[in-house]
Amino acid sequence: MRQDHEHYQSRDAIVVAIGPDSKSDFQRYWEKNKLPFTGLPDEKHSVLKLYGQEVKLFKMGRQPAQMLIDKKGDLRFVHYGHSMSDIPGNEEIIALLDKLEAE
């Protein structure tokens, strides 16, 4: 997402990464990696529960998920991954943004 952040911005999309870490751990990670998008700590899994993201204890916790929520707040795309390598590429999400813009 970092590499293509300008493509998201040019489409008026906001990237929010939500993770299971504490606020201090999340902030440290964000500052260390100089990430250009918003990070939201979700230590109590509140957001996770709202969107049905899975936690698998044998796979070290939360599984990755990508969601596209439109400006009305409607969930337009969701992908629940089974591992960190099982997530759609940026080009797929950017194509979905272009499709939504055309609607």
PyMOL commands that set and color helices and strands:
alter all, ss='L'
color gray80, all
select helices_A, chain A and resi 5-10+23-33+46-51+57-59+90-102
alter helices_A, ss='H'
color red, helices_A
select strands_A, chain A and resi 16-19+38-41+55-56+61-62+65-69+75-80
alter strands_A, ss='S'
color yellow, strands_A
deselect
rebuild
show_as cartoon
